[in-house]
Amino acid sequence: MTASHRKIVEKRGGNLVAPLPKGRIGQCGYLHTLSAEDVHLAIADDAALCADYPRGGLGIDAYCRDVGLEDPSTVGQTAPA
């Protein structure tokens, strides 16, 4: 996480520029800095919050087939010539 965070900041000219909700729906502000320590604290807080949820807070991967759609990796492919 720390390496990814650092790469994002480097790519964005030294600013994190993470959008955050602000006010009402459709409005946002931007977080420009966040220390590696704060990233780790936020991850720990999230893990603690989700611990009591079903599956420990792990989501469920949704697949196209689950809603009756074709697998996008096979749709529109042509046979080799």
Backbone as a chain_set.jsonl record, in Angstrom:
{"seq": "MTASHRKIVEKRGGNLVAPLPKGRIGQCGYLHTLSAEDVHLAIADDAALCADYPRGGLGIDAYCRDVGLEDPSTVGQTAPA", "coords": {"N": [[0.816, -1.179, 0.0], [1.92, 1.211, 0.775], [3.905, 1.639, -1.169], [2.311, 1.854, -3.48], [0.812, 4.113, -2.842], [2.856, 6.025, -2.737], [3.684, 5.984, -5.443], [1.379, 6.95, -6.707], [1.271, 9.566, -5.723], [3.693, 10.553, -6.77], [3.139, 10.371, -9.515], [1.198, 12.274, -9.766], [2.379, 14.745, -9.592], [3.402, 15.312, -7.03], [1.246, 15.636, -5.377], [-1.489, 14.056, -3.713], [-4.167, 14.232, -4.508], [-6.759, 13.057, -4.05], [-10.115, 12.409, -4.562], [-12.8, 13.413, -2.469], [-15.973, 13.057, -0.858], [-17.964, 15.964, -0.424], [-20.015, 18.008, 1.284], [-22.97, 17.891, -0.369], [-24.497, 15.298, -2.442], [-22.769, 14.838, -5.452], [-20.917, 16.792, -5.127], [-17.487, 17.458, -4.489], [-14.341, 17.475, -2.782], [-10.756, 17.709, -2.584], [-8.166, 15.679, -1.365], [-4.939, 16.446, -0.673], [-2.605, 15.655, 0.599], [-1.406, 12.848, 2.438], [-0.12, 10.971, 4.941], [2.037, 8.064, 5.065], [1.734, 6.723, 7.455], [-0.862, 7.517, 8.204], [-2.293, 6.266, 6.158], [-1.908, 3.555, 6.806], [-3.143, 3.529, 9.335], [-5.788, 4.106, 8.615], [-6.423, 1.84, 7.106], [-6.255, -0.133, 9.094], [-8.325, 0.766, 10.778], [-10.505, 0.405, 9.051], [-10.455, -2.385, 8.71], [-11.043, -3.191, 11.331], [-13.613, -2.134, 11.609], [-14.998, -3.624, 9.693], [-14.798, -6.211, 10.6], [-16.908, -7.469, 11.995], [-18.836, -7.792, 10.083], [-20.636, -9.889, 7.695], [-18.614, -12.448, 6.258], [-16.344, -11.214, 7.16], [-16.242, -8.692, 6.13], [-15.394, -8.946, 3.558], [-16.07, -8.531, 0.155], [-18.373, -9.671, -2.404], [-17.57, -11.086, -5.416], [-18.978, -9.962, -8.341], [-20.306, -11.458, -11.195], [-20.805, -11.393, -14.715], [-22.375, -13.496, -15.606], [-23.953, -13.981, -13.411], [-26.031, -12.222, -13.559], [-27.262, -12.885, -15.866], [-25.879, -12.197, -18.2], [-23.571, -12.424, -20.985], [-20.207, -13.737, -20.848], [-17.823, -11.267, -20.903], [-15.233, -11.712, -21.828], [-15.433, -13.54, -23.8], [-17.263, -12.711, -25.652], [-17.835, -11.532, -28.888], [-15.452, -12.421, -29.985], [-13.507, -13.588, -32.667], [-13.033, -16.457, -34.719], [-9.792, -17.911, -35.16], [-7.89, -17.121, -38.082]], "CA": [[0.0, 0.0, 0.0], [2.789, 2.384, 0.861], [4.54, 1.835, -2.476], [1.271, 2.34, -4.398], [0.524, 5.489, -2.425], [3.988, 6.853, -3.166], [3.648, 6.088, -6.904], [0.27, 7.832, -7.08], [1.693, 10.937, -5.424], [4.716, 10.922, -7.758], [2.497, 10.534, -10.824], [0.349, 13.47, -9.742], [3.178, 15.94, -9.359], [3.666, 15.567, -5.626], [-0.011, 15.738, -4.636], [-2.316, 12.862, -3.764], [-5.357, 14.617, -5.283], [-7.789, 12.029, -3.881], [-11.425, 13.045, -4.41], [-13.565, 13.066, -1.276], [-17.286, 13.696, -0.835], [-17.968, 17.234, 0.308], [-21.329, 18.634, 1.226], [-24.064, 17.044, -0.843], [-24.197, 14.411, -3.567], [-22.308, 15.531, -6.649], [-19.854, 17.741, -4.799], [-16.319, 16.82, -3.878], [-13.113, 18.218, -2.559], [-9.602, 16.86, -2.863], [-7.155, 15.497, -0.335], [-3.671, 16.595, -1.388], [-1.53, 14.958, 1.299], [-1.776, 11.813, 3.396], [1.12, 10.277, 5.295], [2.004, 6.598, 5.039], [1.191, 6.307, 8.75], [-2.31, 7.696, 8.137], [-2.822, 5.217, 5.279], [-1.932, 2.319, 7.593], [-4.17, 3.675, 10.377], [-7.1, 4.009, 7.969], [-6.624, 0.432, 6.743], [-6.528, -0.845, 10.341], [-9.667, 1.174, 11.197], [-11.456, -0.245, 8.155], [-10.47, -3.815, 9.042], [-11.754, -3.332, 12.603], [-15.022, -1.843, 11.341], [-15.583, -4.686, 8.868], [-14.598, -7.532, 11.217], [-18.174, -8.066, 12.412], [-19.714, -7.982, 8.931], [-20.525, -11.227, 7.081], [-17.377, -12.718, 5.521], [-15.293, -10.317, 7.652], [-16.236, -7.486, 5.316], [-14.98, -9.219, 2.178], [-17.179, -8.422, -0.783], [-18.669, -10.806, -3.27], [-17.314, -10.735, -6.802], [-20.142, -10.104, -9.225], [-19.949, -11.914, -12.527], [-21.852, -11.143, -15.711], [-23.28, -14.645, -15.663], [-24.853, -13.906, -12.271], [-27.196, -11.408, -13.928], [-27.766, -13.333, -17.157], [-25.129, -11.65, -19.331], [-22.478, -13.257, -21.494], [-18.86, -13.437, -20.353], [-17.234, -10.303, -21.825], [-13.965, -12.169, -22.388], [-15.708, -14.439, -24.929], [-18.209, -12.077, -26.576], [-17.251, -10.789, -30.013], [-14.199, -12.966, -30.468], [-13.619, -14.295, -33.943], [-12.19, -17.65, -34.853], [-8.502, -17.63, -35.797], [-7.903, -17.307, -39.536]], "C": [[0.868, 1.253, 0.0], [3.439, 2.673, -0.487], [3.537, 2.376, -3.49], [0.941, 3.789, -4.107], [1.614, 6.429, -2.933], [3.97, 7.048, -4.687], [2.531, 7.01, -7.378], [0.666, 9.286, -6.867], [2.736, 11.404, -6.438], [4.092, 11.211, -9.113], [1.704, 11.834, -10.902], [1.112, 14.715, -9.307], [3.396, 16.3, -7.9], [2.422, 15.739, -4.773], [-0.798, 14.449, -4.785], [-3.541, 13.089, -4.646], [-6.423, 13.511, -5.258], [-9.141, 12.708, -3.695], [-12.157, 12.514, -3.174], [-14.93, 13.73, -1.345], [-17.244, 14.959, 0.026], [-19.356, 17.852, 0.173], [-22.401, 17.661, 0.795], [-23.627, 16.194, -2.039], [-23.829, 15.243, -4.796], [-21.224, 16.549, -6.384], [-18.68, 16.985, -4.192], [-15.22, 17.841, -3.666], [-11.97, 17.254, -2.822], [-8.647, 16.855, -1.689], [-5.805, 15.514, -1.05], [-2.511, 15.871, -0.709], [-2.111, 13.938, 2.272], [-0.508, 11.02, 3.681], [0.934, 8.761, 5.21], [1.424, 6.073, 6.348], [-0.339, 6.427, 8.758], [-2.972, 6.656, 7.236], [-2.951, 3.914, 6.069], [-2.994, 2.373, 8.696], [-5.565, 3.527, 9.79], [-7.415, 2.565, 7.587], [-6.956, -0.388, 7.991], [-7.926, -0.509, 10.858], [-10.733, 0.484, 10.353], [-11.573, -1.734, 8.475], [-11.233, -4.06, 10.339], [-13.253, -3.112, 12.409], [-15.696, -3.014, 10.638], [-15.528, -6.066, 9.517], [-15.904, -8.225, 11.582], [-19.162, -8.273, 11.27], [-19.611, -9.429, 8.421], [-19.251, -11.314, 6.234], [-16.244, -11.783, 5.952], [-15.175, -9.056, 6.824], [-15.773, -7.711, 3.894], [-16.202, -9.152, 1.281], [-17.4, -9.715, -1.543], [-18.408, -10.35, -4.697], [-18.569, -10.979, -7.628], [-19.64, -10.509, -10.608], [-21.116, -11.652, -13.469], [-22.867, -12.281, -15.731], [-24.294, -14.622, -14.522], [-26.117, -13.118, -12.582], [-27.68, -11.729, -15.338], [-27.066, -12.76, -18.371], [-24.034, -12.613, -19.764], [-21.156, -12.817, -20.879], [-18.185, -12.498, -21.33], [-15.927, -10.773, -22.461], [-14.205, -13.096, -23.6], [-16.629, -13.813, -25.968], [-17.435, -11.33, -27.668], [-15.926, -11.319, -30.513], [-14.446, -13.705, -31.775], [-12.692, -15.495, -33.926], [-10.887, -17.276, -35.532], [-8.578, -17.94, -37.294], [-6.954, -18.369, -39.973]], "O": [[0.576, 2.228, -0.693], [3.515, 3.83, -0.902], [3.871, 3.262, -4.276], [0.806, 4.599, -5.024], [1.328, 7.49, -3.487], [4.214, 8.154, -5.17], [2.708, 7.764, -8.335], [0.426, 10.135, -7.725], [2.665, 12.536, -6.916], [4.463, 12.174, -9.784], [1.558, 12.42, -11.974], [0.536, 15.629, -8.718], [3.556, 17.475, -7.57], [2.528, 15.965, -3.568], [-0.784, 13.82, -5.843], [-3.903, 12.223, -5.443], [-6.919, 13.086, -6.301], [-9.305, 13.502, -2.769], [-12.129, 11.318, -2.882], [-15.043, 14.852, -1.84], [-16.579, 15.007, 1.06], [-19.802, 18.175, -0.928], [-22.709, 16.71, 1.513], [-22.529, 16.36, -2.571], [-24.499, 16.222, -5.127], [-20.664, 17.116, -7.323], [-18.86, 16.001, -3.475], [-15.186, 18.907, -4.282], [-12.19, 16.115, -3.235], [-8.358, 17.895, -1.096], [-5.557, 14.69, -1.932], [-1.536, 15.512, -1.37], [-3.176, 14.149, 2.852], [0.104, 10.465, 2.769], [-0.186, 8.253, 5.275], [0.697, 5.079, 6.346], [-1.029, 5.54, 9.26], [-4.085, 6.212, 7.515], [-3.984, 3.247, 6.007], [-3.666, 1.376, 8.961], [-6.43, 2.894, 10.394], [-8.554, 2.12, 7.729], [-7.84, -1.243, 7.952], [-8.64, -1.396, 11.327], [-11.748, 0.03, 10.88], [-12.677, -2.277, 8.506], [-11.986, -5.028, 10.44], [-14.067, -3.831, 12.988], [-16.836, -3.358, 10.951], [-16.159, -7.0, 9.022], [-15.997, -9.449, 11.487], [-20.22, -8.87, 11.472], [-18.622, -10.113, 8.683], [-18.87, -10.347, 5.574], [-15.291, -11.578, 5.2], [-14.124, -8.416, 6.813], [-15.756, -6.775, 3.095], [-17.26, -9.674, 1.632], [-16.703, -10.71, -1.344], [-18.958, -9.342, -5.14], [-19.143, -12.068, -7.609], [-18.663, -9.956, -11.114], [-22.276, -11.686, -13.059], [-24.069, -12.052, -15.859], [-25.381, -15.186, -14.651], [-27.152, -13.319, -11.947], [-28.418, -10.947, -15.939], [-27.606, -12.828, -19.476], [-23.626, -13.496, -19.01], [-21.005, -11.674, -20.447], [-17.98, -12.871, -22.485], [-15.551, -10.282, -23.526], [-13.268, -13.396, -24.34], [-16.756, -14.347, -27.069], [-16.494, -10.59, -27.382], [-15.325, -10.709, -31.398], [-15.472, -14.361, -31.952], [-11.697, -15.526, -33.203], [-10.878, -16.403, -36.4], [-9.239, -18.889, -37.714], [-6.846, -18.648, -41.167]]}, "num_chains": 1, "name": "protein.A"}
